[in-house]
Amino acid sequence: MRKILLNWLLVCLAALPVMAQQALEKHYKLIEDISYIDPAETDDYRRERCRLDLYYPADETDFPTVVWFHGGGLETGNKYIPEELKNAGVAVAAVNYRLSPKAQNPAYLEDAAEALAWTFSEIEKQGGNPESIYVSGHSAGGYLTLMLALDSTWLAPYGIGPDQVKAYFPISGQTLTHYTIRKERGVPMQLPVIDAYAPVQWLRSETPPIRLISGDRNLELTGRYEENALLDALLRGAGNTNTKLIELQGFNHGNVVQPGCILLLDYIRRQEKN
């Protein structure tokens, strides 16, 4: 496990405009409310929610893409482009998905998988590299990220495997069965549950790099750091050497998004230079 100190992150934040100087000179395009489901879909709620915004460097080719899932406990929230990922040389597919209680498990997991599958099939048409797709999200979005990373069930209908993603960056995601799924079942939200909808149920020795990003254990939501530490330990115990747990000291559940995105962007830049 790595602890990243607040002062170091503040330096990164201050350096961000300089790091993105060349990218700022590029022309970016935003296409909003793209449906990522079958045009023949008749369910009104799916037609409303199963949309994404695609933000990309319009005059570039072969660029990497981040598929970004918003947070909100699987009950609230809307797609958005994180500020840290704008004007940074990457495309962002910001995804909406169905929410509880109007839709219930596994609706949001199905939507997350279909949005990622859409990105694989469509990003090259806009100039992106389908071999450089990264998946990230905050809180509930981090949970969705982890489920896609570890359980191949969700992507299988599209002929895609989780190992085709270049790296996963779940930010403060749950690793047990999500508390909203427990709530849907009438189980107390504070009662831990581990079943097929828990990332820790799907340990794999071989995965793309997974960076488990957590806020400060003393400032995070109850048990959130510990859940990520558990998954990190279990993956390592299963022989996985591609996982790292990063605790961002001084950051809470809400404001951990900003440094988490900066770490993601720094990782992408280093990978794409190789």
C-alpha positions as CSV (number, residue, x, y, z in Angstrom):
1,M,0.0,0.0,0.0
2,R,1.2,3.5,-0.8
3,K,0.4,6.6,1.1
4,I,0.6,9.8,-0.9
5,L,1.0,12.9,1.2
6,L,-1.1,16.0,0.9
7,N,1.9,18.3,0.1
8,W,3.0,16.2,-2.8
9,L,-0.5,16.3,-4.2
10,L,-0.7,20.1,-3.8
11,V,2.5,20.3,-5.9
12,C,0.8,18.2,-8.6
13,L,-2.3,20.4,-8.5
14,A,-0.2,23.5,-8.9
15,A,1.7,21.9,-11.8
16,L,-1.4,20.8,-13.7
17,P,-1.7,23.8,-15.9
18,V,1.9,23.5,-17.0
19,M,1.5,19.7,-17.6
20,A,-1.5,20.4,-19.9
21,Q,0.1,23.3,-21.8
22,Q,0.4,21.6,-25.1
23,A,-3.0,19.9,-24.8
24,L,-4.6,23.3,-24.2
25,E,-3.6,24.2,-27.8
26,K,-5.7,21.4,-29.2
27,H,-9.3,21.7,-30.3
28,Y,-11.7,19.6,-28.2
29,K,-15.2,18.6,-29.2
30,L,-18.1,17.6,-27.0
31,I,-20.9,15.4,-28.3
32,E,-23.7,15.2,-25.7
33,D,-26.3,12.6,-24.9
34,I,-25.1,9.8,-27.2
35,S,-27.3,6.7,-26.8
36,Y,-25.1,3.7,-26.2
37,I,-27.9,1.1,-26.4
38,D,-29.8,-0.6,-29.3
39,P,-31.9,2.0,-31.3
40,A,-34.7,-0.5,-31.1
41,E,-34.9,-0.3,-27.3
42,T,-38.5,0.4,-26.2
43,D,-38.0,0.9,-22.4
44,D,-38.4,4.6,-21.8
45,Y,-36.2,4.7,-18.7
46,R,-33.3,3.0,-20.6
47,R,-33.7,5.4,-23.5
48,E,-33.6,8.3,-21.0
49,R,-30.6,7.2,-18.9
50,C,-28.4,5.1,-21.2
51,R,-26.5,8.0,-22.7
52,L,-23.0,9.3,-22.5
53,D,-21.1,12.5,-23.4
54,L,-18.0,12.1,-25.5
55,Y,-15.3,14.7,-25.1
56,Y,-12.2,14.3,-27.3
57,P,-9.4,16.1,-29.1
58,A,-11.0,16.5,-32.5
59,D,-7.9,17.2,-34.5
60,E,-5.9,14.3,-33.1
61,T,-5.7,10.6,-33.7
62,D,-4.7,7.5,-31.7
63,F,-5.6,9.2,-28.4
64,P,-6.4,7.3,-25.2
65,T,-9.9,7.3,-23.7
66,V,-11.2,7.3,-20.2
67,V,-14.6,5.8,-19.6
68,W,-15.9,7.7,-16.5
69,F,-18.7,6.6,-14.2
70,H,-20.2,9.2,-11.8
71,G,-21.0,8.6,-8.2
72,G,-24.1,8.9,-6.2
73,G,-24.7,5.6,-4.4
74,L,-26.3,4.1,-7.5
75,E,-29.4,6.3,-6.6
76,T,-28.4,9.8,-7.7
77,G,-26.0,11.6,-10.0
78,N,-25.4,12.5,-13.6
79,K,-22.7,12.2,-16.2
80,Y,-20.0,14.9,-16.1
81,I,-16.4,15.4,-17.4
82,P,-14.0,15.8,-14.5
83,E,-12.2,19.2,-14.8
84,E,-8.9,17.5,-14.3
85,L,-9.4,15.4,-17.4
86,K,-10.3,18.3,-19.7
87,N,-7.8,19.8,-22.2
88,A,-5.4,17.0,-21.2
89,G,-4.9,15.0,-24.4
90,V,-7.4,12.3,-23.5
91,A,-10.9,11.6,-24.5
92,V,-13.6,11.1,-21.9
93,A,-16.8,9.1,-22.2
94,A,-18.9,10.3,-19.3
95,V,-21.6,7.7,-18.7
96,N,-25.2,7.9,-17.3
97,Y,-26.7,4.6,-16.1
98,R,-30.1,3.6,-14.6
99,L,-30.5,4.4,-11.0
100,S,-32.2,2.7,-8.0
101,P,-35.0,2.5,-7.0
102,K,-36.5,3.1,-10.4
103,A,-34.2,0.4,-11.8
104,Q,-32.7,-2.3,-9.6
105,N,-29.7,-4.6,-9.6
106,P,-28.2,-5.5,-12.0
107,A,-29.5,-2.8,-14.2
108,Y,-26.7,-0.3,-13.5
109,L,-24.0,-3.0,-14.0
110,E,-25.6,-4.0,-17.4
111,D,-25.6,-0.3,-18.4
112,A,-21.9,0.2,-17.4
113,A,-20.9,-2.8,-19.5
114,E,-22.8,-1.7,-22.5
115,A,-21.4,1.8,-22.3
116,L,-17.8,0.4,-22.2
117,A,-18.7,-1.9,-25.1
118,W,-19.9,1.1,-27.1
119,T,-16.6,2.9,-26.4
120,F,-14.6,-0.1,-27.7
121,S,-16.7,-0.2,-30.9
122,E,-17.1,3.5,-31.6
123,I,-14.1,5.4,-30.4
124,E,-11.9,4.7,-33.4
125,K,-14.5,6.5,-35.6
126,Q,-13.6,9.7,-33.7
127,G,-9.8,9.0,-34.0
128,G,-9.3,7.2,-30.7
129,N,-7.3,4.1,-30.0
130,P,-9.5,1.2,-28.9
131,E,-6.4,-0.4,-27.4
132,S,-5.9,2.5,-25.0
133,I,-9.1,2.6,-23.0
134,Y,-9.0,3.2,-19.3
135,V,-12.0,2.9,-16.9
136,S,-12.5,5.0,-13.8
137,G,-15.2,6.4,-11.6
138,H,-15.9,7.8,-8.1
139,S,-17.8,6.0,-5.3
140,A,-20.6,4.2,-7.0
141,G,-18.7,4.7,-10.2
142,G,-15.7,3.1,-8.6
143,Y,-17.8,0.1,-7.6
144,L,-19.0,-0.3,-11.2
145,T,-15.4,0.0,-12.4
146,L,-14.3,-2.8,-10.1
147,M,-17.1,-5.1,-11.1
148,L,-16.2,-4.7,-14.8
149,A,-12.5,-5.3,-14.0
150,L,-13.0,-8.5,-12.0
151,D,-16.1,-10.2,-13.2
152,S,-16.0,-11.0,-16.9
153,T,-19.8,-11.8,-16.9
154,W,-20.8,-8.3,-17.7
155,L,-18.7,-7.7,-20.9
156,A,-19.0,-11.3,-22.2
157,P,-22.3,-10.6,-24.2
158,Y,-20.3,-8.0,-26.3
159,G,-17.4,-10.3,-27.1
160,I,-15.1,-8.2,-24.9
161,G,-13.0,-9.3,-21.9
162,P,-12.0,-7.1,-19.0
163,D,-8.4,-7.6,-19.8
164,Q,-8.8,-5.5,-23.0
165,V,-9.0,-2.4,-20.8
166,K,-5.5,-0.9,-20.3
167,A,-6.0,0.0,-16.6
168,Y,-8.7,0.5,-14.0
169,F,-8.8,3.4,-11.5
170,P,-11.6,3.0,-9.1
171,I,-11.8,6.0,-6.8
172,S,-13.3,5.3,-3.3
173,G,-15.4,2.4,-4.6
174,Q,-17.0,-0.2,-2.5
175,T,-15.5,-3.7,-2.7
176,L,-18.2,-5.5,-0.8
177,T,-21.7,-5.9,-2.2
178,H,-22.9,-2.3,-2.7
179,Y,-25.0,-0.9,0.1
180,T,-27.7,0.1,-2.3
181,I,-28.1,-3.5,-3.5
182,R,-28.4,-4.5,0.2
183,K,-31.1,-1.7,0.6
184,E,-33.0,-3.1,-2.4
185,R,-33.1,-6.5,-0.7
186,G,-34.3,-5.0,2.6
187,V,-30.9,-5.8,4.2
188,P,-29.6,-3.1,6.6
189,M,-27.1,-1.0,4.7
190,Q,-24.5,-1.2,7.5
191,L,-24.5,-5.0,7.4
192,P,-21.6,-6.3,5.2
193,V,-22.6,-8.7,2.4
194,I,-20.3,-10.6,0.1
195,D,-21.9,-12.3,-2.8
196,A,-21.8,-12.3,-6.7
197,Y,-22.2,-8.5,-6.6
198,A,-19.1,-7.9,-4.5
199,P,-15.8,-7.2,-6.3
200,V,-14.0,-9.3,-3.6
201,Q,-15.9,-12.3,-4.8
202,W,-14.1,-12.2,-8.1
203,L,-10.4,-12.6,-7.3
204,R,-8.2,-13.0,-10.3
205,S,-4.4,-13.5,-10.4
206,E,-4.1,-11.9,-13.9
207,T,-5.7,-8.5,-14.5
208,P,-4.7,-5.2,-16.1
209,P,-3.3,-2.7,-13.6
210,I,-5.8,-1.8,-10.9
211,R,-5.2,1.3,-8.8
212,L,-7.4,1.2,-5.7
213,I,-7.6,4.9,-4.7
214,S,-9.0,5.8,-1.3
215,G,-9.2,8.9,0.7
216,D,-7.6,9.2,4.1
217,R,-8.8,6.3,6.3
218,N,-9.6,8.8,9.0
219,L,-11.7,11.0,6.7
220,E,-13.3,8.5,4.3
221,L,-16.8,7.0,4.6
222,T,-16.9,4.3,7.3
223,G,-15.0,1.2,6.2
224,R,-14.3,2.5,2.7
225,Y,-10.5,2.5,3.0
226,E,-10.6,-0.9,4.8
227,E,-12.8,-2.4,2.1
228,N,-10.2,-1.4,-0.5
229,A,-7.3,-2.7,1.7
230,L,-9.2,-6.0,1.9
231,L,-9.5,-6.3,-1.8
232,D,-5.9,-5.4,-2.3
233,A,-4.7,-8.0,0.2
234,L,-7.0,-10.7,-1.3
235,L,-5.9,-10.0,-4.8
236,R,-2.2,-10.1,-3.8
237,G,-2.9,-13.4,-1.9
238,A,-4.4,-14.8,-5.1
239,G,-1.1,-14.0,-6.9
240,N,-2.1,-10.7,-8.5
241,T,0.9,-8.3,-8.9
242,N,-1.0,-5.7,-10.8
243,T,-2.9,-4.1,-8.0
244,K,-1.9,-1.1,-5.8
245,L,-3.7,0.5,-2.9
246,I,-3.2,4.3,-2.8
247,E,-4.3,6.2,0.3
248,L,-4.6,9.9,-0.3
249,Q,-3.9,11.4,3.0
250,G,-5.8,14.6,3.9
251,F,-8.6,13.9,1.4
252,N,-12.1,12.8,2.3
253,H,-14.7,10.8,0.3
254,G,-15.8,13.8,-1.7
255,N,-12.6,15.7,-2.5
256,V,-10.6,12.6,-3.3
257,V,-11.9,12.8,-6.8
258,Q,-9.6,15.6,-7.9
259,P,-6.2,14.0,-6.9
260,G,-7.5,10.6,-8.0
261,C,-8.1,12.0,-11.5
262,I,-4.6,13.6,-11.5
263,L,-3.0,10.3,-10.7
264,L,-5.0,8.7,-13.5
265,L,-3.9,11.3,-16.0
266,D,-0.3,11.0,-14.9
267,Y,-0.5,7.2,-15.3
268,I,-2.0,7.5,-18.7
269,R,0.7,10.0,-19.9
270,R,3.5,7.7,-18.7
271,Q,1.9,4.6,-20.3
272,E,1.2,6.3,-23.6
273,K,4.9,7.4,-23.9
274,N,6.0,3.7,-23.8
